[in-house]
């Protein structure tokens, strides 16, 4: 019997996608950071996202501050909206928790969610609560709608050979707590998509070693990477920077003709956030291959 653990996340998703099909109104379907739907508006598309945090996987059972866990739960969704060039609108929160969870814990969790939602002008407007058996892991799931101007929409699939690959911020060290406190790169993504034609973009949830091959494959490209250029977070090594995951930085590809313009303009707007060229897209079948994967769910 083949199990989810044998296959890994990407293979599991590929298998279940064979069962699904979409209507013509779906502009971008499964496999990107968000689904993109044409709802008949002249200038904008609707974005759809669902996401979950599992106790023991995405946050520690006992030691994680519930306020920060709540912030993270909403921030992950908003980060995915930003990866398409868009913003969040409305969110629904589902929690499934054991009955011996304290109400104070849950209140703090929702305080964190509301803080993040308010910061990014999103509304938490409904949800669902369920119990799980005592001793089982809690699950926090957030689904939401967002929107993106059609002219701004970026997917993972629009990159081409020769495009320069950039990453924002520094990478690695999520395990030291950064994964609970990150600020989604909404301002950065909105600025990029307002001022430049971005070929392909995603947010880094599973690490460059896992996510860059996904972006390259979606764009039907290979990739070359310069390990010396990876912006390694203080206290981390290159392996951690590539593989820890949960950086929630932007990874994007732009035409080499405009790459220098982006590099020159960036620090005037975002002086505190590095922008680093880490490589380029190339023809499929060529280029590099990471030997060490980023975080893949289901792999044991
Ligand atoms: Mg994502």
py3Dmol code that shows the C-alpha trace and the ligand (Angstrom):
import py3Dmol

protein = """\
ATOM      1  CA  UNK A   1       0.000   0.000   0.000  1.00  0.00           C
ATOM      2  CA  UNK A   2       1.389   3.393  -1.016  1.00  0.00           C
ATOM      3  CA  UNK A   3       0.926   5.983   1.708  1.00  0.00           C
ATOM      4  CA  UNK A   4       1.006   9.776   1.854  1.00  0.00           C
ATOM      5  CA  UNK A   5       4.292   9.505   3.742  1.00  0.00           C
ATOM      6  CA  UNK A   6       5.804   7.409   0.950  1.00  0.00           C
ATOM      7  CA  UNK A   7       4.775   9.900  -1.715  1.00  0.00           C
ATOM      8  CA  UNK A   8       5.368  13.375  -0.272  1.00  0.00           C
ATOM      9  CA  UNK A   9       3.189  16.441  -0.644  1.00  0.00           C
ATOM     10  CA  UNK A  10       3.740  17.308  -4.297  1.00  0.00           C
ATOM     11  CA  UNK A  11       3.021  13.770  -5.506  1.00  0.00           C
ATOM     12  CA  UNK A  12      -0.077  13.538  -3.306  1.00  0.00           C
ATOM     13  CA  UNK A  13      -1.432  16.815  -4.690  1.00  0.00           C
ATOM     14  CA  UNK A  14      -0.667  15.744  -8.276  1.00  0.00           C
ATOM     15  CA  UNK A  15      -2.604  12.521  -7.696  1.00  0.00           C
ATOM     16  CA  UNK A  16      -5.729  14.135  -6.254  1.00  0.00           C
ATOM     17  CA  UNK A  17      -5.784  16.826  -8.944  1.00  0.00           C
ATOM     18  CA  UNK A  18      -6.535  14.126 -11.504  1.00  0.00           C
ATOM     19  CA  UNK A  19      -9.940  13.758  -9.870  1.00  0.00           C
ATOM     20  CA  UNK A  20     -10.810  17.465 -10.137  1.00  0.00           C
ATOM     21  CA  UNK A  21     -11.847  19.742 -12.940  1.00  0.00           C
ATOM     22  CA  UNK A  22     -12.747  23.412 -13.042  1.00  0.00           C
ATOM     23  CA  UNK A  23     -15.192  25.723 -14.755  1.00  0.00           C
ATOM     24  CA  UNK A  24     -14.068  28.230 -17.375  1.00  0.00           C
ATOM     25  CA  UNK A  25     -14.290  31.041 -14.814  1.00  0.00           C
ATOM     26  CA  UNK A  26     -11.229  29.648 -13.017  1.00  0.00           C
ATOM     27  CA  UNK A  27      -8.300  31.682 -14.322  1.00  0.00           C
ATOM     28  CA  UNK A  28      -5.646  29.971 -12.173  1.00  0.00           C
ATOM     29  CA  UNK A  29      -6.534  26.622 -10.617  1.00  0.00           C
ATOM     30  CA  UNK A  30      -4.858  24.315  -8.101  1.00  0.00           C
ATOM     31  CA  UNK A  31      -1.093  24.441  -7.766  1.00  0.00           C
ATOM     32  CA  UNK A  32      -0.505  28.164  -7.344  1.00  0.00           C
ATOM     33  CA  UNK A  33      -0.481  30.273  -4.183  1.00  0.00           C
ATOM     34  CA  UNK A  34      -4.180  31.116  -4.630  1.00  0.00           C
ATOM     35  CA  UNK A  35      -6.972  30.183  -6.965  1.00  0.00           C
ATOM     36  CA  UNK A  36      -7.920  33.053  -9.284  1.00  0.00           C
ATOM     37  CA  UNK A  37     -11.536  33.391 -10.384  1.00  0.00           C
ATOM     38  CA  UNK A  38     -13.131  35.673 -12.964  1.00  0.00           C
ATOM     39  CA  UNK A  39     -16.331  36.930 -11.325  1.00  0.00           C
ATOM     40  CA  UNK A  40     -17.296  39.219 -14.190  1.00  0.00           C
ATOM     41  CA  UNK A  41     -15.676  42.406 -12.945  1.00  0.00           C
ATOM     42  CA  UNK A  42     -13.976  44.567 -15.529  1.00  0.00           C
ATOM     43  CA  UNK A  43     -10.716  45.203 -13.742  1.00  0.00           C
ATOM     44  CA  UNK A  44     -10.289  42.692 -10.935  1.00  0.00           C
ATOM     45  CA  UNK A  45     -10.216  38.977 -10.254  1.00  0.00           C
ATOM     46  CA  UNK A  46     -11.253  37.292  -7.026  1.00  0.00           C
ATOM     47  CA  UNK A  47      -8.603  35.314  -5.151  1.00  0.00           C
ATOM     48  CA  UNK A  48      -9.461  32.245  -3.051  1.00  0.00           C
ATOM     49  CA  UNK A  49      -7.256  30.637  -0.453  1.00  0.00           C
ATOM     50  CA  UNK A  50      -7.514  28.069   2.301  1.00  0.00           C
ATOM     51  CA  UNK A  51      -4.738  27.212   4.706  1.00  0.00           C
ATOM     52  CA  UNK A  52      -4.261  25.359   7.972  1.00  0.00           C
ATOM     53  CA  UNK A  53      -1.988  25.230  10.964  1.00  0.00           C
ATOM     54  CA  UNK A  54      -1.633  21.909  12.736  1.00  0.00           C
ATOM     55  CA  UNK A  55      -0.436  21.732  16.316  1.00  0.00           C
ATOM     56  CA  UNK A  56       2.930  19.989  16.445  1.00  0.00           C
ATOM     57  CA  UNK A  57       3.599  20.686  12.750  1.00  0.00           C
ATOM     58  CA  UNK A  58       3.211  24.439  12.288  1.00  0.00           C
ATOM     59  CA  UNK A  59       3.473  25.469  15.922  1.00  0.00           C
ATOM     60  CA  UNK A  60       4.667  23.835  19.105  1.00  0.00           C
ATOM     61  CA  UNK A  61       2.088  22.217  21.321  1.00  0.00           C
ATOM     62  CA  UNK A  62       2.973  23.896  24.601  1.00  0.00           C
ATOM     63  CA  UNK A  63       5.488  26.640  24.052  1.00  0.00           C
ATOM     64  CA  UNK A  64       3.948  28.725  21.267  1.00  0.00           C
ATOM     65  CA  UNK A  65       2.217  31.919  22.355  1.00  0.00           C
ATOM     66  CA  UNK A  66      -1.385  31.623  21.094  1.00  0.00           C
ATOM     67  CA  UNK A  67      -1.467  35.312  20.085  1.00  0.00           C
ATOM     68  CA  UNK A  68       1.497  34.724  17.776  1.00  0.00           C
ATOM     69  CA  UNK A  69      -0.011  31.496  16.453  1.00  0.00           C
ATOM     70  CA  UNK A  70      -3.159  33.450  15.593  1.00  0.00           C
ATOM     71  CA  UNK A  71      -1.139  36.157  13.867  1.00  0.00           C
ATOM     72  CA  UNK A  72       0.682  33.497  11.864  1.00  0.00           C
ATOM     73  CA  UNK A  73      -2.522  31.740  10.829  1.00  0.00           C
ATOM     74  CA  UNK A  74      -3.860  34.908   9.194  1.00  0.00           C
ATOM     75  CA  UNK A  75      -0.468  36.110   7.943  1.00  0.00           C
ATOM     76  CA  UNK A  76       0.074  32.908   5.956  1.00  0.00           C
ATOM     77  CA  UNK A  77      -3.132  33.491   4.027  1.00  0.00           C
ATOM     78  CA  UNK A  78      -2.338  37.142   3.398  1.00  0.00           C
ATOM     79  CA  UNK A  79       1.157  36.171   2.243  1.00  0.00           C
ATOM     80  CA  UNK A  80      -0.393  33.914  -0.392  1.00  0.00           C
ATOM     81  CA  UNK A  81      -2.657  36.714  -1.609  1.00  0.00           C
ATOM     82  CA  UNK A  82       0.377  38.981  -1.896  1.00  0.00           C
ATOM     83  CA  UNK A  83       2.200  36.308  -3.911  1.00  0.00           C
ATOM     84  CA  UNK A  84      -0.405  36.802  -6.660  1.00  0.00           C
ATOM     85  CA  UNK A  85      -0.062  40.596  -6.421  1.00  0.00           C
ATOM     86  CA  UNK A  86      -3.324  40.903  -4.477  1.00  0.00           C
ATOM     87  CA  UNK A  87      -4.801  41.802  -1.109  1.00  0.00           C
ATOM     88  CA  UNK A  88      -7.091  40.017   1.339  1.00  0.00           C
ATOM     89  CA  UNK A  89     -10.769  40.884   1.709  1.00  0.00           C
ATOM     90  CA  UNK A  90     -12.772  38.448   3.868  1.00  0.00           C
ATOM     91  CA  UNK A  91     -11.651  35.542   6.036  1.00  0.00           C
ATOM     92  CA  UNK A  92     -13.386  32.557   7.669  1.00  0.00           C
ATOM     93  CA  UNK A  93     -11.783  30.819  10.644  1.00  0.00           C
ATOM     94  CA  UNK A  94     -12.252  27.168  11.537  1.00  0.00           C
ATOM     95  CA  UNK A  95     -10.780  25.736  14.716  1.00  0.00           C
ATOM     96  CA  UNK A  96     -10.847  22.106  15.828  1.00  0.00           C
ATOM     97  CA  UNK A  97      -9.516  21.699  19.357  1.00  0.00           C
ATOM     98  CA  UNK A  98      -9.695  19.249  22.240  1.00  0.00           C
ATOM     99  CA  UNK A  99     -12.341  20.126  24.868  1.00  0.00           C
ATOM    100  CA  UNK A 100      -9.704  20.590  27.561  1.00  0.00           C
ATOM    101  CA  UNK A 101      -8.291  23.650  25.745  1.00  0.00           C
ATOM    102  CA  UNK A 102      -8.621  26.745  27.952  1.00  0.00           C
ATOM    103  CA  UNK A 103     -10.896  29.558  26.788  1.00  0.00           C
ATOM    104  CA  UNK A 104      -8.102  32.012  27.553  1.00  0.00           C
ATOM    105  CA  UNK A 105      -5.905  30.252  25.021  1.00  0.00           C
ATOM    106  CA  UNK A 106      -8.604  30.497  22.368  1.00  0.00           C
ATOM    107  CA  UNK A 107      -9.263  34.173  23.118  1.00  0.00           C
ATOM    108  CA  UNK A 108      -5.571  34.974  22.760  1.00  0.00           C
ATOM    109  CA  UNK A 109      -5.486  33.037  19.505  1.00  0.00           C
ATOM    110  CA  UNK A 110      -8.354  35.120  18.089  1.00  0.00           C
ATOM    111  CA  UNK A 111      -6.740  38.337  19.369  1.00  0.00           C
ATOM    112  CA  UNK A 112      -3.690  37.483  17.266  1.00  0.00           C
ATOM    113  CA  UNK A 113      -5.819  36.667  14.243  1.00  0.00           C
ATOM    114  CA  UNK A 114      -7.771  39.923  14.563  1.00  0.00           C
ATOM    115  CA  UNK A 115      -4.592  41.963  15.001  1.00  0.00           C
ATOM    116  CA  UNK A 116      -3.156  40.610  11.771  1.00  0.00           C
ATOM    117  CA  UNK A 117      -6.451  40.919   9.890  1.00  0.00           C
ATOM    118  CA  UNK A 118      -6.856  44.543  11.028  1.00  0.00           C
ATOM    119  CA  UNK A 119      -3.260  45.359  10.107  1.00  0.00           C
ATOM    120  CA  UNK A 120      -3.941  44.263   6.541  1.00  0.00           C
ATOM    121  CA  UNK A 121      -7.499  45.597   6.381  1.00  0.00           C
ATOM    122  CA  UNK A 122      -9.095  42.141   6.127  1.00  0.00           C
ATOM    123  CA  UNK A 123     -12.366  41.107   7.797  1.00  0.00           C
ATOM    124  CA  UNK A 124     -12.827  37.922   9.793  1.00  0.00           C
ATOM    125  CA  UNK A 125     -16.530  37.478   9.156  1.00  0.00           C
ATOM    126  CA  UNK A 126     -17.392  33.920  10.129  1.00  0.00           C
ATOM    127  CA  UNK A 127     -16.162  30.443  10.777  1.00  0.00           C
ATOM    128  CA  UNK A 128     -16.702  27.103  12.424  1.00  0.00           C
ATOM    129  CA  UNK A 129     -15.661  25.405  15.638  1.00  0.00           C
ATOM    130  CA  UNK A 130     -15.301  21.693  16.277  1.00  0.00           C
ATOM    131  CA  UNK A 131     -13.856  19.456  18.940  1.00  0.00           C
ATOM    132  CA  UNK A 132     -11.225  16.812  18.401  1.00  0.00           C
ATOM    133  CA  UNK A 133     -10.592  13.909  20.781  1.00  0.00           C
ATOM    134  CA  UNK A 134      -8.586  14.787  23.899  1.00  0.00           C
ATOM    135  CA  UNK A 135      -4.930  14.234  23.111  1.00  0.00           C
ATOM    136  CA  UNK A 136      -5.379  14.914  19.400  1.00  0.00           C
ATOM    137  CA  UNK A 137      -3.638  17.784  17.642  1.00  0.00           C
ATOM    138  CA  UNK A 138      -5.547  21.034  17.254  1.00  0.00           C
ATOM    139  CA  UNK A 139      -6.151  22.412  13.780  1.00  0.00           C
ATOM    140  CA  UNK A 140      -6.654  26.063  12.829  1.00  0.00           C
ATOM    141  CA  UNK A 141      -7.840  26.610   9.278  1.00  0.00           C
ATOM    142  CA  UNK A 142      -8.410  29.940   7.569  1.00  0.00           C
ATOM    143  CA  UNK A 143     -10.086  30.374   4.232  1.00  0.00           C
ATOM    144  CA  UNK A 144     -10.490  33.706   2.556  1.00  0.00           C
ATOM    145  CA  UNK A 145     -11.277  35.811  -0.429  1.00  0.00           C
ATOM    146  CA  UNK A 146      -8.998  38.460  -1.823  1.00  0.00           C
ATOM    147  CA  UNK A 147      -8.770  40.507  -4.954  1.00  0.00           C
ATOM    148  CA  UNK A 148      -6.185  41.483  -7.500  1.00  0.00           C
ATOM    149  CA  UNK A 149      -6.308  43.950 -10.353  1.00  0.00           C
ATOM    150  CA  UNK A 150      -6.100  42.016 -13.611  1.00  0.00           C
ATOM    151  CA  UNK A 151      -3.108  44.062 -14.718  1.00  0.00           C
ATOM    152  CA  UNK A 152      -1.268  43.091 -11.550  1.00  0.00           C
ATOM    153  CA  UNK A 153      -1.961  39.359 -11.478  1.00  0.00           C
ATOM    154  CA  UNK A 154       1.176  37.229 -11.165  1.00  0.00           C
ATOM    155  CA  UNK A 155       1.212  33.438 -11.082  1.00  0.00           C
ATOM    156  CA  UNK A 156       4.024  30.945 -10.736  1.00  0.00           C
ATOM    157  CA  UNK A 157       3.801  30.033 -14.384  1.00  0.00           C
ATOM    158  CA  UNK A 158       4.771  33.214 -16.256  1.00  0.00           C
ATOM    159  CA  UNK A 159       8.548  32.968 -15.951  1.00  0.00           C
ATOM    160  CA  UNK A 160      10.772  32.375 -18.979  1.00  0.00           C
ATOM    161  CA  UNK A 161      14.315  31.286 -19.659  1.00  0.00           C
ATOM    162  CA  UNK A 162      16.749  34.105 -18.898  1.00  0.00           C
ATOM    163  CA  UNK A 163      14.557  35.754 -16.252  1.00  0.00           C
ATOM    164  CA  UNK A 164      16.439  36.869 -13.153  1.00  0.00           C
ATOM    165  CA  UNK A 165      15.349  35.246  -9.882  1.00  0.00           C
ATOM    166  CA  UNK A 166      15.088  37.470  -6.814  1.00  0.00           C
ATOM    167  CA  UNK A 167      14.264  36.851  -3.198  1.00  0.00           C
ATOM    168  CA  UNK A 168      13.272  39.409  -0.563  1.00  0.00           C
ATOM    169  CA  UNK A 169      14.610  39.491   2.984  1.00  0.00           C
ATOM    170  CA  UNK A 170      16.880  36.861   4.493  1.00  0.00           C
ATOM    171  CA  UNK A 171      16.332  33.110   4.638  1.00  0.00           C
ATOM    172  CA  UNK A 172      16.556  30.434   7.318  1.00  0.00           C
ATOM    173  CA  UNK A 173      15.989  30.330  11.031  1.00  0.00           C
ATOM    174  CA  UNK A 174      12.241  30.029  11.072  1.00  0.00           C
ATOM    175  CA  UNK A 175      12.543  27.463  13.823  1.00  0.00           C
ATOM    176  CA  UNK A 176      13.950  30.160  16.136  1.00  0.00           C
ATOM    177  CA  UNK A 177      10.570  31.836  16.204  1.00  0.00           C
ATOM    178  CA  UNK A 178      10.600  33.964  13.077  1.00  0.00           C
ATOM    179  CA  UNK A 179       7.808  31.862  11.586  1.00  0.00           C
ATOM    180  CA  UNK A 180       5.412  33.193  14.234  1.00  0.00           C
ATOM    181  CA  UNK A 181       6.242  36.862  13.786  1.00  0.00           C
ATOM    182  CA  UNK A 182       6.632  37.509  10.104  1.00  0.00           C
ATOM    183  CA  UNK A 183       4.988  40.369   8.253  1.00  0.00           C
ATOM    184  CA  UNK A 184       3.668  39.293   4.857  1.00  0.00           C
ATOM    185  CA  UNK A 185       5.337  41.152   2.005  1.00  0.00           C
ATOM    186  CA  UNK A 186       2.160  42.864   0.871  1.00  0.00           C
ATOM    187  CA  UNK A 187       3.661  46.332   0.399  1.00  0.00           C
ATOM    188  CA  UNK A 188       6.593  44.876  -1.511  1.00  0.00           C
ATOM    189  CA  UNK A 189       4.423  42.724  -3.785  1.00  0.00           C
ATOM    190  CA  UNK A 190       2.018  45.600  -4.458  1.00  0.00           C
ATOM    191  CA  UNK A 191       4.903  47.906  -5.345  1.00  0.00           C
ATOM    192  CA  UNK A 192       6.513  45.320  -7.597  1.00  0.00           C
ATOM    193  CA  UNK A 193       3.302  44.581  -9.469  1.00  0.00           C
ATOM    194  CA  UNK A 194       2.401  48.259  -9.745  1.00  0.00           C
ATOM    195  CA  UNK A 195       5.703  49.255 -11.296  1.00  0.00           C
ATOM    196  CA  UNK A 196       7.037  46.228 -13.144  1.00  0.00           C
ATOM    197  CA  UNK A 197       5.940  43.296 -15.232  1.00  0.00           C
ATOM    198  CA  UNK A 198       6.726  40.434 -12.871  1.00  0.00           C
ATOM    199  CA  UNK A 199       7.073  37.168 -14.777  1.00  0.00           C
ATOM    200  CA  UNK A 200       6.405  34.716 -11.951  1.00  0.00           C
ATOM    201  CA  UNK A 201       6.097  35.010  -8.187  1.00  0.00           C
ATOM    202  CA  UNK A 202       5.331  32.948  -5.081  1.00  0.00           C
ATOM    203  CA  UNK A 203       5.874  33.209  -1.352  1.00  0.00           C
ATOM    204  CA  UNK A 204       8.465  30.973   0.290  1.00  0.00           C
ATOM    205  CA  UNK A 205       6.603  28.656   2.619  1.00  0.00           C
ATOM    206  CA  UNK A 206       8.642  25.472   2.215  1.00  0.00           C
ATOM    207  CA  UNK A 207      12.136  26.826   1.520  1.00  0.00           C
ATOM    208  CA  UNK A 208      13.950  27.853  -1.661  1.00  0.00           C
ATOM    209  CA  UNK A 209      15.132  24.280  -2.228  1.00  0.00           C
ATOM    210  CA  UNK A 210      11.523  23.149  -2.449  1.00  0.00           C
ATOM    211  CA  UNK A 211       9.775  26.256  -3.750  1.00  0.00           C
ATOM    212  CA  UNK A 212      12.143  27.414  -6.516  1.00  0.00           C
ATOM    213  CA  UNK A 213      11.839  24.070  -8.362  1.00  0.00           C
ATOM    214  CA  UNK A 214       8.044  24.476  -8.081  1.00  0.00           C
ATOM    215  CA  UNK A 215       8.134  27.963  -9.605  1.00  0.00           C
ATOM    216  CA  UNK A 216      10.543  26.849 -12.350  1.00  0.00           C
ATOM    217  CA  UNK A 217       8.446  23.809 -13.187  1.00  0.00           C
ATOM    218  CA  UNK A 218       5.239  25.864 -13.294  1.00  0.00           C
ATOM    219  CA  UNK A 219       7.011  28.205 -15.742  1.00  0.00           C
ATOM    220  CA  UNK A 220       8.287  25.202 -17.731  1.00  0.00           C
ATOM    221  CA  UNK A 221      11.859  26.251 -17.041  1.00  0.00           C
ATOM    222  CA  UNK A 222      14.961  24.992 -15.296  1.00  0.00           C
ATOM    223  CA  UNK A 223      16.920  27.182 -12.909  1.00  0.00           C
ATOM    224  CA  UNK A 224      20.471  28.123 -12.043  1.00  0.00           C
ATOM    225  CA  UNK A 225      21.309  29.294  -8.576  1.00  0.00           C
ATOM    226  CA  UNK A 226      24.358  30.972  -7.089  1.00  0.00           C
ATOM    227  CA  UNK A 227      24.691  29.551  -3.553  1.00  0.00           C
ATOM    228  CA  UNK A 228      27.056  32.364  -2.579  1.00  0.00           C
ATOM    229  CA  UNK A 229      24.279  34.870  -3.228  1.00  0.00           C
ATOM    230  CA  UNK A 230      21.652  33.277  -0.967  1.00  0.00           C
ATOM    231  CA  UNK A 231      20.858  35.872   1.746  1.00  0.00           C
ATOM    232  CA  UNK A 232      21.441  33.719   4.818  1.00  0.00           C
ATOM    233  CA  UNK A 233      19.794  34.884   8.026  1.00  0.00           C
ATOM    234  CA  UNK A 234      22.101  35.653  10.973  1.00  0.00           C
ATOM    235  CA  UNK A 235      22.992  32.511  12.902  1.00  0.00           C
ATOM    236  CA  UNK A 236      22.029  30.166  10.068  1.00  0.00           C
ATOM    237  CA  UNK A 237      24.002  28.195   7.524  1.00  0.00           C
ATOM    238  CA  UNK A 238      23.251  27.758   3.835  1.00  0.00           C
ATOM    239  CA  UNK A 239      21.448  24.483   4.370  1.00  0.00           C
ATOM    240  CA  UNK A 240      19.046  26.119   6.816  1.00  0.00           C
ATOM    241  CA  UNK A 241      18.519  29.067   4.481  1.00  0.00           C
ATOM    242  CA  UNK A 242      17.536  26.736   1.650  1.00  0.00           C
ATOM    243  CA  UNK A 243      15.586  24.144   3.581  1.00  0.00           C
ATOM    244  CA  UNK A 244      14.112  25.419   6.845  1.00  0.00           C
ATOM    245  CA  UNK A 245      10.999  26.756   5.131  1.00  0.00           C
ATOM    246  CA  UNK A 246       8.470  29.210   6.552  1.00  0.00           C
ATOM    247  CA  UNK A 247      10.455  32.266   5.453  1.00  0.00           C
ATOM    248  CA  UNK A 248       7.352  33.869   3.872  1.00  0.00           C
ATOM    249  CA  UNK A 249       9.568  35.987   1.669  1.00  0.00           C
ATOM    250  CA  UNK A 250       8.771  36.670  -1.991  1.00  0.00           C
ATOM    251  CA  UNK A 251      10.501  34.652  -4.690  1.00  0.00           C
ATOM    252  CA  UNK A 252      10.037  36.175  -8.130  1.00  0.00           C
ATOM    253  CA  UNK A 253      11.395  36.171 -11.660  1.00  0.00           C
ATOM    254  CA  UNK A 254      11.652  39.208 -13.925  1.00  0.00           C
ATOM    255  CA  UNK A 255      12.940  39.805 -17.422  1.00  0.00           C
ATOM    256  CA  UNK A 256      16.684  40.464 -17.355  1.00  0.00           C
ATOM    257  CA  UNK A 257      16.069  43.773 -19.165  1.00  0.00           C
ATOM    258  CA  UNK A 258      14.286  45.239 -16.156  1.00  0.00           C
ATOM    259  CA  UNK A 259      16.149  43.429 -13.368  1.00  0.00           C
ATOM    260  CA  UNK A 260      18.665  46.241 -12.945  1.00  0.00           C
ATOM    261  CA  UNK A 261      15.894  48.822 -12.787  1.00  0.00           C
ATOM    262  CA  UNK A 262      14.213  46.850  -9.997  1.00  0.00           C
ATOM    263  CA  UNK A 263      17.507  46.575  -8.099  1.00  0.00           C
ATOM    264  CA  UNK A 264      18.121  50.321  -8.339  1.00  0.00           C
ATOM    265  CA  UNK A 265      14.623  51.356  -7.332  1.00  0.00           C
ATOM    266  CA  UNK A 266      14.086  48.866  -4.496  1.00  0.00           C
ATOM    267  CA  UNK A 267      16.267  50.362  -1.711  1.00  0.00           C
ATOM    268  CA  UNK A 268      14.694  53.788  -2.177  1.00  0.00           C
ATOM    269  CA  UNK A 269      11.347  52.293  -1.161  1.00  0.00           C
ATOM    270  CA  UNK A 270      12.290  49.343   1.073  1.00  0.00           C
ATOM    271  CA  UNK A 271      15.566  50.343   2.673  1.00  0.00           C
ATOM    272  CA  UNK A 272      15.240  47.864   5.553  1.00  0.00           C
ATOM    273  CA  UNK A 273      14.501  44.803   3.432  1.00  0.00           C
ATOM    274  CA  UNK A 274      17.200  43.285   1.255  1.00  0.00           C
ATOM    275  CA  UNK A 275      16.446  42.274  -2.306  1.00  0.00           C
ATOM    276  CA  UNK A 276      18.862  39.687  -3.664  1.00  0.00           C
ATOM    277  CA  UNK A 277      19.438  38.192  -7.086  1.00  0.00           C
ATOM    278  CA  UNK A 278      19.987  34.491  -6.422  1.00  0.00           C
ATOM    279  CA  UNK A 279      19.994  33.023  -9.925  1.00  0.00           C
ATOM    280  CA  UNK A 280      18.102  32.794 -13.171  1.00  0.00           C
ATOM    281  CA  UNK A 281      15.588  30.673 -14.991  1.00  0.00           C
ATOM    282  CA  UNK A 282      16.941  28.633 -17.889  1.00  0.00           C
ATOM    283  CA  UNK A 283      15.682  26.168 -20.472  1.00  0.00           C
ATOM    284  CA  UNK A 284      13.919  23.121 -19.045  1.00  0.00           C
ATOM    285  CA  UNK A 285      16.189  20.186 -18.440  1.00  0.00           C
ATOM    286  CA  UNK A 286      19.225  22.414 -17.917  1.00  0.00           C
ATOM    287  CA  UNK A 287      20.536  24.265 -14.921  1.00  0.00           C
ATOM    288  CA  UNK A 288      20.871  23.086 -11.340  1.00  0.00           C
ATOM    289  CA  UNK A 289      19.001  20.698  -9.104  1.00  0.00           C
ATOM    290  CA  UNK A 290      18.801  21.016  -5.357  1.00  0.00           C
ATOM    291  CA  UNK A 291      20.070  17.914  -3.622  1.00  0.00           C
ATOM    292  CA  UNK A 292      18.434  18.788  -0.355  1.00  0.00           C
ATOM    293  CA  UNK A 293      14.718  19.387  -0.355  1.00  0.00           C
ATOM    294  CA  UNK A 294      12.963  22.055   1.592  1.00  0.00           C
ATOM    295  CA  UNK A 295      10.117  21.117   3.842  1.00  0.00           C
ATOM    296  CA  UNK A 296       7.795  18.600   2.203  1.00  0.00           C
ATOM    297  CA  UNK A 297       4.663  17.653   4.076  1.00  0.00           C
ATOM    298  CA  UNK A 298       3.928  13.923   4.437  1.00  0.00           C
ATOM    299  CA  UNK A 299       7.575  12.893   4.048  1.00  0.00           C
ATOM    300  CA  UNK A 300       8.584  11.225   7.264  1.00  0.00           C
TER     301      UNK A 300
END
"""
ligand_1 = """\
1
MG
Mg 2.324 30.163 -0.976
"""
view = py3Dmol.view(width=600, height=400)
view.addModel(protein, "pdb")
view.setStyle({"model": 0}, {"cartoon": {"style": "trace"}})
view.addModel(ligand_1, "xyz")
view.setStyle({"model": 1}, {"stick": {}})
view.zoomTo()
view.show()
